[in-house]
Amino acid sequence: MSIAARIRAKLTGALNPVRLELVDESAHHAGHAGMQGLAAQETHFRLAIEAEAFRGQSRVQRQREVYRLLAQEFEDGLHALAVTAKAPGE
């Protein structure tokens, strides 16, 4: 299963989002120095997620929860994830 598919599955299963947009931006970073030696092809993503689970949480708490859920993906080669996390209606 691809990293993108794993990200979608984990976030959907844990947070039941009403909106989840995941954009693979890895190709834009292929030649960067920080990418040297990485075997993973899916390394940089932009995520917009909207879920009721985020209601009452700060921006930092929301991002920490996303990163906690995706800890294995970071170990497996995910290098960067830009997160915009909101509760419905925000």
Backbone atoms as SQL, in Angstrom:
CREATE TABLE atoms (id INTEGER PRIMARY KEY, chain TEXT, resi INTEGER, resn TEXT, atom TEXT, x REAL, y REAL, z REAL);
INSERT INTO atoms VALUES
  (1, 'A', 1, 'MET', 'N', 0.856, -1.178, 0.000),
  (2, 'A', 1, 'MET', 'CA', 0.000, 0.000, 0.000),
  (3, 'A', 1, 'MET', 'C', 0.899, 1.238, 0.000),
  (4, 'A', 2, 'SER', 'N', 0.548, 2.213, -0.782),
  (5, 'A', 2, 'SER', 'CA', 1.333, 3.445, -0.874),
  (6, 'A', 2, 'SER', 'C', 1.224, 4.244, 0.424),
  (7, 'A', 3, 'ILE', 'N', 2.184, 5.145, 0.624),
  (8, 'A', 3, 'ILE', 'CA', 2.123, 6.011, 1.807),
  (9, 'A', 3, 'ILE', 'C', 0.871, 6.876, 1.757),
  (10, 'A', 4, 'ALA', 'N', 0.526, 7.386, 0.584),
  (11, 'A', 4, 'ALA', 'CA', -0.686, 8.216, 0.454),
  (12, 'A', 4, 'ALA', 'C', -1.922, 7.419, 0.863),
  (13, 'A', 5, 'ALA', 'N', -2.029, 6.187, 0.433),
  (14, 'A', 5, 'ALA', 'CA', -3.183, 5.355, 0.780),
  (15, 'A', 5, 'ALA', 'C', -3.204, 5.067, 2.276),
  (16, 'A', 6, 'ARG', 'N', -2.040, 4.842, 2.857),
  (17, 'A', 6, 'ARG', 'CA', -1.964, 4.603, 4.300),
  (18, 'A', 6, 'ARG', 'C', -2.374, 5.847, 5.084),
  (19, 'A', 7, 'ILE', 'N', -1.937, 7.024, 4.629),
  (20, 'A', 7, 'ILE', 'CA', -2.312, 8.280, 5.285),
  (21, 'A', 7, 'ILE', 'C', -3.833, 8.432, 5.267),
  (22, 'A', 8, 'ARG', 'N', -4.427, 8.256, 4.090),
  (23, 'A', 8, 'ARG', 'CA', -5.881, 8.387, 3.966),
  (24, 'A', 8, 'ARG', 'C', -6.610, 7.397, 4.875),
  (25, 'A', 9, 'ALA', 'N', -6.166, 6.149, 4.857),
  (26, 'A', 9, 'ALA', 'CA', -6.830, 5.104, 5.646),
  (27, 'A', 9, 'ALA', 'C', -6.728, 5.385, 7.143),
  (28, 'A', 10, 'LYS', 'N', -5.555, 5.754, 7.614),
  (29, 'A', 10, 'LYS', 'CA', -5.374, 5.998, 9.045),
  (30, 'A', 10, 'LYS', 'C', -6.176, 7.211, 9.515),
  (31, 'A', 11, 'LEU', 'N', -6.122, 8.294, 8.766),
  (32, 'A', 11, 'LEU', 'CA', -6.838, 9.497, 9.178),
  (33, 'A', 11, 'LEU', 'C', -8.346, 9.313, 9.078),
  (34, 'A', 12, 'THR', 'N', -8.799, 8.616, 8.059),
  (35, 'A', 12, 'THR', 'CA', -10.228, 8.350, 7.909),
  (36, 'A', 12, 'THR', 'C', -10.724, 7.453, 9.039),
  (37, 'A', 13, 'GLY', 'N', -9.973, 6.409, 9.337),
  (38, 'A', 13, 'GLY', 'CA', -10.379, 5.487, 10.393),
  (39, 'A', 13, 'GLY', 'C', -10.381, 6.112, 11.774),
  (40, 'A', 14, 'ALA', 'N', -9.407, 6.958, 12.052),
  (41, 'A', 14, 'ALA', 'CA', -9.273, 7.532, 13.393),
  (42, 'A', 14, 'ALA', 'C', -10.103, 8.791, 13.608),
  (43, 'A', 15, 'LEU', 'N', -10.270, 9.595, 12.557),
  (44, 'A', 15, 'LEU', 'CA', -10.882, 10.916, 12.731),
  (45, 'A', 15, 'LEU', 'C', -12.227, 11.084, 12.034),
  (46, 'A', 16, 'ASN', 'N', -12.586, 10.160, 11.147),
  (47, 'A', 16, 'ASN', 'CA', -13.845, 10.244, 10.407),
  (48, 'A', 16, 'ASN', 'C', -14.066, 11.651, 9.837),
  (49, 'A', 17, 'PRO', 'N', -13.134, 12.132, 9.020),
  (50, 'A', 17, 'PRO', 'CA', -13.235, 13.513, 8.518),
  (51, 'A', 17, 'PRO', 'C', -14.397, 13.710, 7.554),
  (52, 'A', 18, 'VAL', 'N', -14.934, 14.923, 7.550),
  (53, 'A', 18, 'VAL', 'CA', -15.947, 15.286, 6.567),
  (54, 'A', 18, 'VAL', 'C', -15.269, 15.751, 5.275),
  (55, 'A', 19, 'ARG', 'N', -13.986, 16.095, 5.386),
  (56, 'A', 19, 'ARG', 'CA', -13.192, 16.483, 4.207),
  (57, 'A', 19, 'ARG', 'C', -11.750, 16.092, 4.455),
  (58, 'A', 20, 'LEU', 'N', -11.147, 15.481, 3.462),
  (59, 'A', 20, 'LEU', 'CA', -9.735, 15.120, 3.517),
  (60, 'A', 20, 'LEU', 'C', -9.154, 15.304, 2.119),
  (61, 'A', 21, 'GLU', 'N', -8.235, 16.229, 1.998),
  (62, 'A', 21, 'GLU', 'CA', -7.547, 16.467, 0.723),
  (63, 'A', 21, 'GLU', 'C', -6.067, 16.245, 0.958),
  (64, 'A', 22, 'LEU', 'N', -5.484, 15.355, 0.188),
  (65, 'A', 22, 'LEU', 'CA', -4.073, 15.030, 0.316),
  (66, 'A', 22, 'LEU', 'C', -3.411, 15.212, -1.042),
  (67, 'A', 23, 'VAL', 'N', -2.417, 16.080, -1.094),
  (68, 'A', 23, 'VAL', 'CA', -1.722, 16.377, -2.342),
  (69, 'A', 23, 'VAL', 'C', -0.270, 15.940, -2.206),
  (70, 'A', 24, 'ASP', 'N', 0.173, 15.094, -3.119),
  (71, 'A', 24, 'ASP', 'CA', 1.557, 14.621, -3.140),
  (72, 'A', 24, 'ASP', 'C', 2.415, 15.672, -3.850),
  (73, 'A', 25, 'GLU', 'N', 3.310, 16.295, -3.100),
  (74, 'A', 25, 'GLU', 'CA', 4.202, 17.320, -3.643),
  (75, 'A', 25, 'GLU', 'C', 5.636, 16.807, -3.749),
  (76, 'A', 26, 'SER', 'N', 5.822, 15.512, -3.702),
  (77, 'A', 26, 'SER', 'CA', 7.155, 14.911, -3.678),
  (78, 'A', 26, 'SER', 'C', 7.999, 15.277, -4.885),
  (79, 'A', 27, 'ALA', 'N', 7.386, 15.349, -6.041),
  (80, 'A', 27, 'ALA', 'CA', 8.143, 15.632, -7.264),
  (81, 'A', 27, 'ALA', 'C', 8.824, 16.999, -7.204),
  (82, 'A', 28, 'HIS', 'N', 8.249, 17.926, -6.462),
  (83, 'A', 28, 'HIS', 'CA', 8.823, 19.272, -6.339),
  (84, 'A', 28, 'HIS', 'C', 10.094, 19.287, -5.486),
  (85, 'A', 29, 'HIS', 'N', 10.337, 18.206, -4.765),
  (86, 'A', 29, 'HIS', 'CA', 11.458, 18.157, -3.818),
  (87, 'A', 29, 'HIS', 'C', 12.499, 17.101, -4.175),
  (88, 'A', 30, 'ALA', 'N', 12.348, 16.454, -5.300),
  (89, 'A', 30, 'ALA', 'CA', 13.193, 15.323, -5.675),
  (90, 'A', 30, 'ALA', 'C', 14.679, 15.655, -5.692),
  (91, 'A', 31, 'GLY', 'N', 15.072, 16.833, -6.094),
  (92, 'A', 31, 'GLY', 'CA', 16.482, 17.169, -6.194),
  (93, 'A', 31, 'GLY', 'C', 17.070, 17.859, -4.979),
  (94, 'A', 32, 'HIS', 'N', 16.284, 18.061, -3.956),
  (95, 'A', 32, 'HIS', 'CA', 16.756, 18.788, -2.771),
  (96, 'A', 32, 'HIS', 'C', 17.758, 17.972, -1.969),
  (97, 'A', 33, 'ALA', 'N', 18.676, 18.659, -1.340),
  (98, 'A', 33, 'ALA', 'CA', 19.742, 17.994, -0.580),
  (99, 'A', 33, 'ALA', 'C', 19.197, 17.075, 0.498),
  (100, 'A', 34, 'GLY', 'N', 18.121, 17.458, 1.160),
  (101, 'A', 34, 'GLY', 'CA', 17.550, 16.641, 2.216),
  (102, 'A', 34, 'GLY', 'C', 16.957, 15.340, 1.737),
  (103, 'A', 35, 'MET', 'N', 16.791, 15.195, 0.439),
  (104, 'A', 35, 'MET', 'CA', 16.200, 13.987, -0.124),
  (105, 'A', 35, 'MET', 'C', 17.256, 12.964, -0.544),
  (106, 'A', 36, 'GLN', 'N', 18.519, 13.336, -0.520),
  (107, 'A', 36, 'GLN', 'CA', 19.590, 12.436, -0.931),
  (108, 'A', 36, 'GLN', 'C', 19.606, 11.198, -0.052),
  (109, 'A', 37, 'GLY', 'N', 19.598, 10.033, -0.674),
  (110, 'A', 37, 'GLY', 'CA', 19.685, 8.780, 0.046),
  (111, 'A', 37, 'GLY', 'C', 18.354, 8.213, 0.511),
  (112, 'A', 38, 'LEU', 'N', 17.268, 8.942, 0.343),
  (113, 'A', 38, 'LEU', 'CA', 15.968, 8.412, 0.744),
  (114, 'A', 38, 'LEU', 'C', 15.426, 7.503, -0.348),
  (115, 'A', 39, 'ALA', 'N', 14.994, 6.318, 0.045),
  (116, 'A', 39, 'ALA', 'CA', 14.468, 5.353, -0.921),
  (117, 'A', 39, 'ALA', 'C', 12.997, 5.620, -1.243),
  (118, 'A', 40, 'ALA', 'N', 12.279, 6.204, -0.321),
  (119, 'A', 40, 'ALA', 'CA', 10.843, 6.432, -0.520),
  (120, 'A', 40, 'ALA', 'C', 10.587, 7.396, -1.669),
  (121, 'A', 41, 'GLN', 'N', 9.540, 7.132, -2.436),
  (122, 'A', 41, 'GLN', 'CA', 9.150, 8.003, -3.529),
  (123, 'A', 41, 'GLN', 'C', 8.106, 9.025, -3.093),
  (124, 'A', 42, 'GLU', 'N', 7.323, 8.685, -2.096),
  (125, 'A', 42, 'GLU', 'CA', 6.286, 9.574, -1.568),
  (126, 'A', 42, 'GLU', 'C', 6.814, 10.176, -0.274),
  (127, 'A', 43, 'THR', 'N', 7.266, 11.418, -0.355),
  (128, 'A', 43, 'THR', 'CA', 7.975, 12.007, 0.779),
  (129, 'A', 43, 'THR', 'C', 7.387, 13.314, 1.285),
  (130, 'A', 44, 'HIS', 'N', 6.722, 14.074, 0.428),
  (131, 'A', 44, 'HIS', 'CA', 6.209, 15.400, 0.789),
  (132, 'A', 44, 'HIS', 'C', 4.730, 15.494, 0.417),
  (133, 'A', 45, 'PHE', 'N', 3.909, 15.865, 1.407),
  (134, 'A', 45, 'PHE', 'CA', 2.475, 15.984, 1.170),
  (135, 'A', 45, 'PHE', 'C', 1.942, 17.262, 1.788),
  (136, 'A', 46, 'ARG', 'N', 0.819, 17.709, 1.236),
  (137, 'A', 46, 'ARG', 'CA', 0.038, 18.811, 1.801),
  (138, 'A', 46, 'ARG', 'C', -1.326, 18.211, 2.152),
  (139, 'A', 47, 'LEU', 'N', -1.750, 18.402, 3.397),
  (140, 'A', 47, 'LEU', 'CA', -2.990, 17.823, 3.900),
  (141, 'A', 47, 'LEU', 'C', -3.939, 18.910, 4.380),
  (142, 'A', 48, 'ALA', 'N', -5.175, 18.840, 3.918),
  (143, 'A', 48, 'ALA', 'CA', -6.261, 19.660, 4.467),
  (144, 'A', 48, 'ALA', 'C', -7.297, 18.675, 4.979),
  (145, 'A', 49, 'ILE', 'N', -7.608, 18.769, 6.263),
  (146, 'A', 49, 'ILE', 'CA', -8.539, 17.824, 6.875),
  (147, 'A', 49, 'ILE', 'C', -9.502, 18.581, 7.768),
  (148, 'A', 50, 'GLU', 'N', -10.753, 18.174, 7.698),
  (149, 'A', 50, 'GLU', 'CA', -11.806, 18.790, 8.509),
  (150, 'A', 50, 'GLU', 'C', -12.531, 17.668, 9.231),
  (151, 'A', 51, 'ALA', 'N', -12.507, 17.705, 10.567),
  (152, 'A', 51, 'ALA', 'CA', -13.124, 16.640, 11.350),
  (153, 'A', 51, 'ALA', 'C', -13.674, 17.176, 12.661),
  (154, 'A', 52, 'GLU', 'N', -14.782, 16.622, 13.086),
  (155, 'A', 52, 'GLU', 'CA', -15.395, 17.006, 14.356),
  (156, 'A', 52, 'GLU', 'C', -14.441, 16.749, 15.519),
  (157, 'A', 53, 'ALA', 'N', -13.572, 15.760, 15.377),
  (158, 'A', 53, 'ALA', 'CA', -12.605, 15.413, 16.430),
  (159, 'A', 53, 'ALA', 'C', -11.701, 16.590, 16.792),
  (160, 'A', 54, 'PHE', 'N', -11.569, 17.557, 15.910),
  (161, 'A', 54, 'PHE', 'CA', -10.700, 18.706, 16.162),
  (162, 'A', 54, 'PHE', 'C', -11.394, 19.839, 16.932),
  (163, 'A', 55, 'ARG', 'N', -12.704, 19.734, 17.119),
  (164, 'A', 55, 'ARG', 'CA', -13.430, 20.812, 17.794),
  (165, 'A', 55, 'ARG', 'C', -12.869, 21.012, 19.203),
  (166, 'A', 56, 'GLY', 'N', -12.594, 22.264, 19.548),
  (167, 'A', 56, 'GLY', 'CA', -12.082, 22.601, 20.865),
  (168, 'A', 56, 'GLY', 'C', -10.582, 22.426, 21.027),
  (169, 'A', 57, 'GLN', 'N', -9.909, 21.947, 19.991),
  (170, 'A', 57, 'GLN', 'CA', -8.461, 21.774, 20.063),
  (171, 'A', 57, 'GLN', 'C', -7.754, 22.957, 19.420),
  (172, 'A', 58, 'SER', 'N', -6.563, 23.253, 19.922),
  (173, 'A', 58, 'SER', 'CA', -5.737, 24.287, 19.300),
  (174, 'A', 58, 'SER', 'C', -5.131, 23.749, 18.007),
  (175, 'A', 59, 'ARG', 'N', -4.584, 24.656, 17.228),
  (176, 'A', 59, 'ARG', 'CA', -3.918, 24.258, 15.980),
  (177, 'A', 59, 'ARG', 'C', -2.785, 23.281, 16.266),
  (178, 'A', 60, 'VAL', 'N', -2.033, 23.533, 17.310),
  (179, 'A', 60, 'VAL', 'CA', -0.908, 22.663, 17.678),
  (180, 'A', 60, 'VAL', 'C', -1.409, 21.274, 18.090),
  (181, 'A', 61, 'GLN', 'N', -2.465, 21.215, 18.881),
  (182, 'A', 61, 'GLN', 'CA', -3.023, 19.925, 19.301),
  (183, 'A', 61, 'GLN', 'C', -3.492, 19.121, 18.090),
  (184, 'A', 62, 'ARG', 'N', -4.104, 19.790, 17.137),
  (185, 'A', 62, 'ARG', 'CA', -4.585, 19.113, 15.926),
  (186, 'A', 62, 'ARG', 'C', -3.418, 18.536, 15.133),
  (187, 'A', 63, 'GLN', 'N', -2.372, 19.321, 14.961),
  (188, 'A', 63, 'GLN', 'CA', -1.218, 18.843, 14.212),
  (189, 'A', 63, 'GLN', 'C', -0.528, 17.701, 14.936),
  (190, 'A', 64, 'ARG', 'N', -0.403, 17.805, 16.250),
  (191, 'A', 64, 'ARG', 'CA', 0.214, 16.720, 17.015),
  (192, 'A', 64, 'ARG', 'C', -0.562, 15.417, 16.859),
  (193, 'A', 65, 'GLU', 'N', -1.887, 15.509, 16.841),
  (194, 'A', 65, 'GLU', 'CA', -2.707, 14.306, 16.675),
  (195, 'A', 65, 'GLU', 'C', -2.482, 13.680, 15.304),
  (196, 'A', 66, 'VAL', 'N', -2.431, 14.496, 14.261),
  (197, 'A', 66, 'VAL', 'CA', -2.173, 13.978, 12.914),
  (198, 'A', 66, 'VAL', 'C', -0.798, 13.312, 12.870),
  (199, 'A', 67, 'TYR', 'N', 0.221, 13.968, 13.397),
  (200, 'A', 67, 'TYR', 'CA', 1.570, 13.401, 13.390),
  (201, 'A', 67, 'TYR', 'C', 1.635, 12.116, 14.216),
  (202, 'A', 68, 'ARG', 'N', 0.910, 12.069, 15.334),
  (203, 'A', 68, 'ARG', 'CA', 0.887, 10.852, 16.157),
  (204, 'A', 68, 'ARG', 'C', 0.293, 9.688, 15.368),
  (205, 'A', 69, 'LEU', 'N', -0.800, 9.964, 14.674),
  (206, 'A', 69, 'LEU', 'CA', -1.455, 8.921, 13.889),
  (207, 'A', 69, 'LEU', 'C', -0.580, 8.423, 12.738),
  (208, 'A', 70, 'LEU', 'N', 0.296, 9.292, 12.240),
  (209, 'A', 70, 'LEU', 'CA', 1.115, 8.949, 11.073),
  (210, 'A', 70, 'LEU', 'C', 2.573, 8.653, 11.444),
  (211, 'A', 71, 'ALA', 'N', 2.843, 8.335, 12.684),
  (212, 'A', 71, 'ALA', 'CA', 4.220, 8.083, 13.134),
  (213, 'A', 71, 'ALA', 'C', 4.913, 7.017, 12.293),
  (214, 'A', 72, 'GLN', 'N', 4.218, 5.945, 11.966),
  (215, 'A', 72, 'GLN', 'CA', 4.828, 4.868, 11.181),
  (216, 'A', 72, 'GLN', 'C', 5.172, 5.345, 9.775),
  (217, 'A', 73, 'GLU', 'N', 4.338, 6.185, 9.198),
  (218, 'A', 73, 'GLU', 'CA', 4.609, 6.685, 7.848),
  (219, 'A', 73, 'GLU', 'C', 5.867, 7.556, 7.846),
  (220, 'A', 74, 'PHE', 'N', 6.065, 8.339, 8.896),
  (221, 'A', 74, 'PHE', 'CA', 7.298, 9.129, 8.993),
  (222, 'A', 74, 'PHE', 'C', 8.507, 8.206, 9.118),
  (223, 'A', 75, 'GLU', 'N', 8.379, 7.120, 9.837),
  (224, 'A', 75, 'GLU', 'CA', 9.477, 6.157, 9.946),
  (225, 'A', 75, 'GLU', 'C', 9.753, 5.485, 8.609),
  (226, 'A', 76, 'ASP', 'N', 8.723, 5.340, 7.789),
  (227, 'A', 76, 'ASP', 'CA', 8.845, 4.639, 6.514),
  (228, 'A', 76, 'ASP', 'C', 9.214, 5.543, 5.344),
  (229, 'A', 77, 'GLY', 'N', 9.532, 6.822, 5.595),
  (230, 'A', 77, 'GLY', 'CA', 10.009, 7.669, 4.513),
  (231, 'A', 77, 'GLY', 'C', 9.267, 8.964, 4.293),
  (232, 'A', 78, 'LEU', 'N', 8.109, 9.145, 4.929),
  (233, 'A', 78, 'LEU', 'CA', 7.436, 10.434, 4.827),
  (234, 'A', 78, 'LEU', 'C', 8.350, 11.477, 5.458),
  (235, 'A', 79, 'HIS', 'N', 8.665, 12.508, 4.709),
  (236, 'A', 79, 'HIS', 'CA', 9.661, 13.491, 5.143),
  (237, 'A', 79, 'HIS', 'C', 9.023, 14.796, 5.616),
  (238, 'A', 80, 'ALA', 'N', 7.951, 15.221, 4.941),
  (239, 'A', 80, 'ALA', 'CA', 7.326, 16.500, 5.278),
  (240, 'A', 80, 'ALA', 'C', 5.823, 16.428, 5.030),
  (241, 'A', 81, 'LEU', 'N', 5.074, 17.012, 5.965),
  (242, 'A', 81, 'LEU', 'CA', 3.622, 17.050, 5.852),
  (243, 'A', 81, 'LEU', 'C', 3.147, 18.419, 6.309),
  (244, 'A', 82, 'ALA', 'N', 2.600, 19.190, 5.374),
  (245, 'A', 82, 'ALA', 'CA', 2.019, 20.490, 5.699),
  (246, 'A', 82, 'ALA', 'C', 0.548, 20.254, 6.033),
  (247, 'A', 83, 'VAL', 'N', 0.149, 20.595, 7.252),
  (248, 'A', 83, 'VAL', 'CA', -1.184, 20.253, 7.752),
  (249, 'A', 83, 'VAL', 'C', -2.027, 21.504, 7.985),
  (250, 'A', 84, 'THR', 'N', -3.241, 21.477, 7.433),
  (251, 'A', 84, 'THR', 'CA', -4.282, 22.426, 7.783),
  (252, 'A', 84, 'THR', 'C', -5.431, 21.577, 8.323),
  (253, 'A', 85, 'ALA', 'N', -5.671, 21.677, 9.622),
  (254, 'A', 85, 'ALA', 'CA', -6.699, 20.864, 10.281),
  (255, 'A', 85, 'ALA', 'C', -7.729, 21.779, 10.922),
  (256, 'A', 86, 'LYS', 'N', -9.002, 21.521, 10.623),
  (257, 'A', 86, 'LYS', 'CA', -10.088, 22.355, 11.129),
  (258, 'A', 86, 'LYS', 'C', -11.246, 21.483, 11.601),
  (259, 'A', 87, 'ALA', 'N', -12.083, 22.070, 12.431),
  (260, 'A', 87, 'ALA', 'CA', -13.358, 21.450, 12.780),
  (261, 'A', 87, 'ALA', 'C', -14.386, 21.933, 11.765),
  (262, 'A', 88, 'PRO', 'N', -15.457, 21.175, 11.531),
  (263, 'A', 88, 'PRO', 'CA', -16.479, 21.612, 10.576),
  (264, 'A', 88, 'PRO', 'C', -17.003, 23.007, 10.900),
  (265, 'A', 89, 'GLY', 'N', -17.130, 23.828, 9.880),
  (266, 'A', 89, 'GLY', 'CA', -17.650, 25.173, 10.043),
  (267, 'A', 89, 'GLY', 'C', -16.616, 26.236, 10.330),
  (268, 'A', 90, 'GLU', 'N', -15.378, 25.840, 10.537),
  (269, 'A', 90, 'GLU', 'CA', -14.311, 26.819, 10.800),
  (270, 'A', 90, 'GLU', 'C', -13.777, 27.388, 9.497);
